[in-house]
Amino acid sequence: MNQTLLLFDLDGTLVNSEAMILAAQAQAFAALGLPMPSRERALSIVGLSLTEAFTVLVGPEGPVDALVDVYGQTFKRQREEAKIPEPLFDGVEDVLARAFAAGHLALGIATGKSRRGVNALIGKHGWEPYFATIQTADDAPSKPHPAMVLQACAATGHAPERAIMIGDSSYDMAMACAAGARAIGVAWGFQPREALISAGAEVIAENFPHLEALITEFAA
């Protein structure tokens, strides 16, 4: 198959969910009587599944399960109330639409979000037709384990070397490398470019027009 599979992360890559994430974290830490981490540390775990994320933040002996429970309930309520913005980054809609229309590309998602959260986001933006495969925290081990990429490739009939992971975190880049896929980092997310390059990003997209040009180059 000559087609290329594009795998997109969500939080920090397509969706600017910073305000939602920080508000839900603050609620979870407050409920457990724990200090809220710094903004930099709080966002450094975005990309991991919730259990792994809170394990990093409070350690394996901390109240991980309780934090996950409060965070999940709070995030769901915040989305339903729609009072905290969760906008798309500028250029997302155009790039997805053109990539979907291109005959030589297939689209997928690989995210640390839950299946419920992904379905809500896709429904909100009308993205149901776009994605040939959706891999979530409910379907595979947390990034940077390669399972999400490998499962996406198996589901769509692509060899890993014909897949490109696009994300804003070191976990995305390391996952791609572990699976034998290519890795494009994005400059507008939650982790510094140095972390992405160290984890295996071949290049960093500065904005969505640059990303679109890189996709064309990588998929040639």
C-alpha contacts under 8 A as a table, 3 or more apart, distances in Angstrom:
res1	aa1	res2	aa2	distance
1	M	157	G	7.72
1	M	158	H	6.78
2	N	104	H	7.24
2	N	162	R	7.81
3	Q	103	G	7.85
3	Q	104	H	4.68
3	Q	105	L	5.50
3	Q	106	A	6.99
3	Q	158	H	7.66
3	Q	162	R	7.34
3	Q	219	A	7.94
4	T	104	H	6.33
4	T	105	L	4.97
4	T	106	A	6.16
4	T	158	H	7.37
4	T	162	R	5.11
4	T	163	A	5.75
4	T	164	I	7.53
4	T	219	A	5.91
5	L	105	L	5.90
5	L	106	A	4.73
5	L	107	L	5.78
5	L	108	G	7.07
5	L	153	C	7.61
5	L	158	H	6.86
5	L	162	R	6.28
5	L	163	A	4.54
5	L	164	I	6.23
6	L	105	L	6.97
6	L	106	A	6.09
6	L	107	L	4.89
6	L	108	G	5.97
6	L	163	A	5.94
6	L	164	I	5.04
6	L	165	M	6.24
6	L	166	I	7.28
7	L	107	L	6.07
7	L	108	G	4.59
7	L	109	I	5.11
7	L	110	A	6.10
7	L	149	V	7.78
7	L	163	A	7.15
7	L	164	I	5.98
7	L	165	M	4.77
7	L	166	I	6.00
8	F	13	T	7.39
8	F	14	L	7.65
8	F	107	L	7.72
8	F	108	G	6.21
8	F	109	I	4.80
8	F	110	A	5.96
8	F	111	T	7.76
8	F	165	M	6.15
8	F	166	I	4.98
8	F	167	G	6.24
9	D	12	G	7.70
9	D	13	T	5.79
9	D	14	L	7.02
9	D	47	G	7.93
9	D	109	I	5.97
9	D	110	A	5.32
9	D	111	T	5.18
9	D	165	M	7.74
9	D	166	I	6.25
9	D	167	G	5.02
9	D	168	D	7.52
9	D	172	D	7.48
10	L	13	T	5.24
10	L	14	L	5.00
10	L	15	V	5.72
10	L	109	I	7.40
10	L	110	A	7.68
10	L	111	T	6.09
10	L	167	G	7.73
11	D	14	L	6.35
11	D	15	V	5.11
11	D	16	N	6.26
11	D	17	S	5.84
11	D	18	E	7.96
11	D	46	V	7.26
11	D	47	G	7.25
11	D	111	T	7.85
11	D	189	G	8.00
12	G	15	V	5.62
12	G	16	N	5.37
12	G	17	S	6.70
12	G	18	E	7.53
12	G	167	G	7.61
12	G	168	D	5.91
12	G	188	W	7.14
12	G	189	G	4.29
12	G	190	F	5.82
13	T	16	N	7.35
13	T	89	F	7.65
13	T	166	I	7.65
13	T	167	G	5.53
13	T	168	D	5.58
13	T	186	V	6.87
13	T	188	W	7.31
13	T	189	G	5.88
14	L	88	L	5.86
14	L	89	F	5.89
14	L	92	V	6.13
15	V	86	E	6.68
15	V	87	P	5.94
15	V	88	L	4.41
15	V	89	F	5.83
16	N	19	A	7.91
16	N	86	E	5.71
16	N	87	P	5.49
16	N	88	L	5.77
16	N	89	F	6.10
16	N	189	G	7.88
17	S	20	M	5.32
17	S	21	I	6.09
17	S	85	P	7.56
17	S	86	E	4.90
17	S	87	P	7.07
18	E	21	I	5.20
18	E	22	L	6.09
18	E	43	L	7.65
18	E	86	E	7.68
19	A	22	L	5.34
19	A	23	A	6.04
19	A	84	I	6.75
19	A	85	P	6.88
19	A	86	E	7.24
20	M	23	A	5.27
20	M	24	A	6.13
20	M	75	F	6.93
20	M	78	Q	7.27
20	M	84	I	6.22
20	M	85	P	7.17
20	M	86	E	6.71
21	I	24	A	5.28
21	I	25	Q	6.08
21	I	43	L	7.99
21	I	75	F	7.44
22	L	25	Q	5.05
22	L	26	A	6.02
22	L	39	R	7.63
22	L	42	A	7.14
22	L	43	L	7.73
23	A	26	A	5.11
23	A	27	Q	6.29
24	A	27	Q	5.15
24	A	28	A	6.23
24	A	71	Y	5.35
24	A	72	G	7.89
24	A	74	T	5.55
24	A	75	F	5.56
25	Q	28	A	5.04
25	Q	29	F	6.13
25	Q	36	M	7.50
25	Q	42	A	7.80
25	Q	71	Y	6.03
26	A	29	F	5.30
26	A	30	A	6.01
26	A	36	M	5.87
27	Q	30	A	5.15
27	Q	31	A	6.05
27	Q	70	V	7.47
27	Q	71	Y	7.10
27	Q	74	T	7.26
28	A	31	A	5.18
28	A	32	L	6.50
28	A	67	L	5.41
28	A	68	V	7.78
28	A	70	V	5.18
28	A	71	Y	5.22
28	A	74	T	7.81
29	F	32	L	5.25
29	F	33	G	6.12
29	F	34	L	4.93
29	F	35	P	6.27
29	F	36	M	5.85
29	F	67	L	6.87
30	A	33	G	4.92
30	A	34	L	5.82
30	A	35	P	7.05
30	A	36	M	7.43
31	A	34	L	7.68
31	A	70	V	7.62
32	L	63	P	7.97
32	L	66	A	7.77
32	L	67	L	7.31
37	P	41	R	6.04
37	P	42	A	5.59
37	P	57	L	7.73
38	S	41	R	5.26
38	S	42	A	5.91
39	R	42	A	5.03
39	R	43	L	6.11
40	E	43	L	5.42
40	E	44	S	6.05
41	R	44	S	5.00
41	R	45	I	7.25
41	R	57	L	7.84
42	A	45	I	6.48
42	A	46	V	7.87
42	A	57	L	7.60
43	L	46	V	5.44
43	L	190	F	6.02
43	L	191	Q	7.66
44	S	190	F	6.70
44	S	191	Q	6.29
45	I	48	L	5.89
45	I	53	A	5.31
45	I	56	V	7.44
45	I	57	L	7.96
46	V	53	A	7.23
46	V	112	G	7.83
46	V	169	S	7.52
46	V	190	F	7.43
47	G	111	T	6.60
47	G	112	G	5.09
47	G	113	K	7.80
47	G	143	K	6.95
47	G	169	S	6.61
47	G	171	Y	6.50
47	G	172	D	7.28
48	L	52	E	6.01
48	L	53	A	5.42
48	L	112	G	5.21
48	L	142	S	5.70
48	L	143	K	5.69
48	L	144	P	7.89
48	L	171	Y	7.28
49	S	52	E	5.52
49	S	53	A	5.98
49	S	112	G	4.56
49	S	113	K	6.53
49	S	137	A	5.60
49	S	142	S	5.34
49	S	143	K	7.42
50	L	53	A	4.91
50	L	54	F	6.12
50	L	68	V	6.07
50	L	112	G	7.51
50	L	113	K	7.91
51	T	54	F	5.50
51	T	55	T	6.09
51	T	64	V	6.53
51	T	65	D	7.05
51	T	68	V	6.38
52	E	55	T	4.98
52	E	56	V	6.27
52	E	142	S	7.24
53	A	56	V	5.30
53	A	57	L	6.45
54	F	57	L	4.83
54	F	58	V	5.99
54	F	59	G	7.45
54	F	64	V	5.67
54	F	67	L	7.08
54	F	68	V	7.13
55	T	58	V	5.47
55	T	59	G	4.74
55	T	60	P	5.17
55	T	62	G	7.27
55	T	64	V	5.95
56	V	59	G	5.49
56	V	60	P	7.59
58	V	61	E	7.54
58	V	62	G	5.25
58	V	63	P	7.52
58	V	64	V	7.24
59	G	62	G	5.39
59	G	64	V	7.98
60	P	64	V	7.23
61	E	64	V	7.81
63	P	66	A	5.51
63	P	67	L	6.26
64	V	67	L	5.20
64	V	68	V	6.16
65	D	68	V	5.09
65	D	69	D	6.18
66	A	69	D	5.09
66	A	70	V	6.28
67	L	70	V	5.30
67	L	71	Y	5.90
68	V	71	Y	5.14
68	V	72	G	5.95
69	D	72	G	5.27
69	D	73	Q	6.27
70	V	73	Q	5.26
70	V	74	T	5.99
71	Y	74	T	5.11
71	Y	75	F	5.97
72	G	75	F	5.24
72	G	76	K	6.19
73	Q	76	K	5.24
73	Q	77	R	6.24
74	T	77	R	5.11
74	T	78	Q	6.06
75	F	78	Q	5.05
75	F	79	R	6.23
76	K	79	R	5.25
76	K	80	E	6.29
76	K	117	G	7.81
77	R	80	E	5.08
77	R	81	E	6.08
78	Q	81	E	5.15
78	Q	82	A	5.95
78	Q	83	K	6.79
78	Q	84	I	6.75
79	R	82	A	5.02
79	R	83	K	7.72
79	R	84	I	7.68
82	A	85	P	7.04
88	L	92	V	6.52
89	F	92	V	5.89
90	D	93	E	7.97
90	D	208	F	7.52
91	G	94	D	5.59
91	G	95	V	6.28
91	G	208	F	5.59
91	G	209	P	7.57
92	V	95	V	5.36
92	V	96	L	6.13
92	V	208	F	7.01
93	E	96	L	5.35
93	E	97	A	6.08
94	D	97	A	5.20
94	D	98	R	6.15
95	V	98	R	5.30
95	V	99	A	6.00
95	V	208	F	7.14
95	V	212	E	6.66
96	L	99	A	5.12
96	L	100	F	5.98
96	L	130	Y	7.60
97	A	100	F	5.20
97	A	101	A	6.22
97	A	130	Y	7.81
98	R	101	A	5.06
98	R	102	A	6.22
99	A	102	A	5.16
99	A	105	L	6.34
99	A	106	A	7.71
99	A	107	L	7.60
100	F	103	G	7.63
100	F	105	L	6.84
100	F	106	A	6.79
100	F	107	L	6.80
100	F	130	Y	5.93
102	A	105	L	5.81
103	G	106	A	7.95
105	L	219	A	7.92
106	A	131	F	7.44
106	A	132	A	6.63
107	L	130	Y	6.52
107	L	131	F	4.93
107	L	132	A	5.80
107	L	133	T	7.19
108	G	130	Y	7.98
108	G	131	F	4.87
108	G	132	A	5.62
108	G	133	T	4.76
108	G	134	I	5.63
108	G	135	Q	7.85
108	G	152	A	7.24
109	I	131	F	7.03
109	I	133	T	6.44
109	I	134	I	4.69
109	I	135	Q	5.84
109	I	136	T	7.82
110	A	134	I	6.27
110	A	135	Q	4.75
110	A	136	T	6.02
110	A	148	M	6.09
110	A	149	V	7.07
111	T	135	Q	6.38
111	T	136	T	5.08
111	T	137	A	6.65
112	G	136	T	5.69
112	G	137	A	4.80
112	G	142	S	6.61
112	G	143	K	7.14
113	K	117	G	6.17
113	K	118	V	6.44
113	K	136	T	5.83
113	K	137	A	5.65
114	S	117	G	5.19
114	S	118	V	6.27
114	S	136	T	5.70
114	S	137	A	5.28
114	S	138	D	5.81
115	R	118	V	5.10
115	R	119	N	6.08
115	R	136	T	5.68
115	R	137	A	7.11
115	R	138	D	6.16
116	R	119	N	5.23
116	R	120	A	6.26
117	G	120	A	5.16
117	G	121	L	6.30
118	V	121	L	5.14
118	V	122	I	6.10
118	V	136	T	7.73
119	N	122	I	5.16
119	N	123	G	6.02
120	A	123	G	5.21
120	A	124	K	6.13
121	L	124	K	5.10
121	L	125	H	6.48
122	I	125	H	5.43
122	I	126	G	5.88
122	I	127	W	4.99
122	I	128	E	6.10
123	G	126	G	5.10
123	G	127	W	6.48
123	G	128	E	6.69
124	K	127	W	7.95
126	G	129	P	7.83
127	W	130	Y	5.45
127	W	131	F	7.40
128	E	131	F	6.71
131	F	134	I	6.81
132	A	156	T	6.93
133	T	152	A	5.87
133	T	155	A	6.78
133	T	156	T	7.01
134	I	152	A	7.24
135	Q	138	D	7.93
135	Q	139	D	6.05
135	Q	140	A	7.30
135	Q	148	M	5.65
135	Q	151	Q	7.64
135	Q	152	A	6.77
136	T	139	D	5.32
136	T	140	A	6.73
136	T	148	M	7.50
137	A	140	A	5.81
137	A	141	P	6.72
137	A	142	S	6.20
139	D	148	M	7.68
140	A	147	A	5.94
140	A	148	M	5.91
141	P	145	H	6.18
141	P	147	A	6.64
141	P	148	M	7.63
142	S	145	H	6.01
143	K	146	P	6.98
143	K	148	M	7.80
143	K	171	Y	5.53
143	K	172	D	6.70
143	K	175	M	5.97
144	P	171	Y	4.73
144	P	172	D	6.38
144	P	173	M	7.81
144	P	174	A	5.51
144	P	175	M	4.18
144	P	176	A	7.95
144	P	178	A	7.80
145	H	148	M	7.51
145	H	175	M	5.56
145	H	178	A	7.25
146	P	149	V	5.65
146	P	150	L	6.23
146	P	175	M	4.84
146	P	176	A	6.64
146	P	178	A	5.52
146	P	179	A	4.90
147	A	150	L	5.03
147	A	151	Q	5.81
147	A	179	A	7.55
148	M	151	Q	5.23
148	M	152	A	6.06
149	V	152	A	5.09
149	V	153	C	6.15
149	V	160	P	7.47
149	V	165	M	7.96
149	V	175	M	7.41
149	V	176	A	6.81
149	V	179	A	6.37
149	V	181	A	7.78
150	L	153	C	5.09
150	L	154	A	6.16
150	L	160	P	6.76
150	L	179	A	6.27
151	Q	154	A	5.04
151	Q	155	A	6.03
152	A	155	A	5.12
152	A	156	T	6.27
153	C	156	T	5.32
153	C	157	G	5.71
153	C	158	H	4.73
153	C	159	A	6.09
153	C	160	P	6.13
153	C	163	A	7.29
154	A	157	G	5.20
154	A	158	H	6.46
154	A	159	A	7.73
155	A	158	H	7.99
158	H	162	R	6.18
158	H	163	A	7.03
159	A	162	R	5.39
159	A	163	A	6.98
160	P	163	A	5.16
160	P	179	A	6.52
160	P	180	G	5.55
160	P	181	A	4.91
161	E	164	I	7.90
161	E	180	G	5.83
161	E	181	A	4.81
161	E	182	R	6.70
162	R	181	A	6.85
162	R	182	R	7.84
162	R	219	A	7.87
163	A	181	A	5.26
163	A	182	R	6.28
164	I	176	A	7.59
164	I	181	A	5.81
164	I	182	R	4.66
164	I	183	A	5.64
164	I	184	I	7.08
165	M	172	D	6.98
165	M	173	M	7.22
165	M	176	A	5.92
165	M	181	A	6.94
165	M	182	R	6.15
165	M	183	A	4.91
165	M	184	I	6.17
166	I	172	D	7.38
166	I	173	M	8.00
166	I	183	A	6.18
166	I	184	I	4.92
166	I	185	G	5.85
166	I	186	V	7.22
167	G	172	D	5.60
167	G	173	M	7.16
167	G	183	A	7.99
167	G	184	I	6.68
167	G	185	G	5.23
167	G	186	V	5.98
168	D	172	D	7.04
168	D	185	G	5.48
168	D	186	V	5.05
168	D	187	A	6.92
168	D	188	W	7.30
168	D	189	G	4.93
168	D	190	F	6.45
168	D	191	Q	6.41
168	D	196	L	7.34
169	S	172	D	5.34
169	S	173	M	6.72
169	S	185	G	7.36
169	S	189	G	7.47
169	S	190	F	6.97
169	S	191	Q	5.67
169	S	195	A	7.53
169	S	196	L	6.02
170	S	173	M	5.13
170	S	174	A	6.05
170	S	191	Q	7.49
170	S	195	A	5.73
170	S	196	L	4.61
170	S	197	I	7.84
170	S	198	S	7.69
170	S	199	A	5.26
170	S	200	G	7.85
171	Y	174	A	5.18
171	Y	175	M	5.96
171	Y	199	A	7.49
172	D	175	M	5.18
172	D	176	A	6.28
172	D	183	A	7.84
173	M	176	A	5.21
173	M	177	C	6.31
173	M	183	A	5.54
173	M	184	I	7.38
173	M	185	G	7.10
173	M	196	L	6.34
173	M	199	A	5.58
173	M	200	G	5.40
173	M	201	A	5.50
174	A	177	C	5.14
174	A	178	A	6.09
174	A	199	A	5.18
174	A	200	G	6.01
175	M	178	A	5.15
175	M	179	A	6.27
176	A	179	A	5.19
176	A	180	G	6.21
176	A	181	A	4.89
176	A	182	R	6.09
176	A	183	A	5.84
177	C	180	G	5.11
177	C	181	A	5.75
177	C	182	R	6.71
177	C	183	A	7.06
177	C	200	G	6.45
178	A	181	A	7.64
182	R	201	A	7.95
182	R	202	E	7.42
183	A	200	G	6.90
183	A	201	A	5.00
183	A	202	E	5.82
183	A	203	V	7.58
184	I	201	A	5.43
184	I	202	E	5.95
184	I	203	V	5.50
184	I	204	I	5.96
184	I	205	A	7.00
185	G	193	R	7.58
185	G	196	L	6.25
185	G	197	I	7.79
185	G	201	A	5.62
185	G	202	E	7.63
185	G	203	V	6.23
185	G	204	I	4.58
185	G	205	A	6.12
186	V	189	G	6.46
186	V	193	R	7.76
186	V	204	I	5.24
186	V	205	A	4.74
186	V	206	E	6.37
186	V	207	N	7.41
186	V	211	L	7.86
187	A	192	P	7.44
187	A	193	R	6.26
187	A	204	I	6.20
187	A	205	A	5.98
187	A	206	E	5.25
187	A	207	N	7.16
188	W	206	E	7.28
188	W	207	N	7.35
189	G	192	P	7.93
191	Q	195	A	6.70
191	Q	196	L	7.43
192	P	195	A	5.57
192	P	196	L	6.90
193	R	196	L	5.09
193	R	197	I	6.20
193	R	204	I	7.13
194	E	197	I	5.19
194	E	198	S	6.07
195	A	198	S	5.16
195	A	199	A	6.22
196	L	199	A	5.11
196	L	200	G	6.45
196	L	201	A	5.51
197	I	200	G	5.22
197	I	201	A	4.62
197	I	202	E	6.94
197	I	203	V	7.43
197	I	204	I	7.90
198	S	201	A	7.23
201	A	204	I	6.97
205	A	208	F	7.24
205	A	210	H	5.59
205	A	211	L	5.03
205	A	214	L	7.50
206	E	210	H	6.03
206	E	211	L	7.22
207	N	210	H	5.32
207	N	211	L	6.19
208	F	211	L	4.76
208	F	212	E	6.07
209	P	212	E	5.10
209	P	213	A	6.36
210	H	213	A	5.11
210	H	214	L	6.25
211	L	214	L	5.02
211	L	215	I	6.15
212	E	215	I	5.09
212	E	216	T	6.35
213	A	216	T	5.16
213	A	217	E	6.31
214	L	217	E	4.97
214	L	218	F	5.97
215	I	218	F	5.14
215	I	219	A	5.84
216	T	219	A	5.33
216	T	220	A	6.16
217	E	220	A	5.48
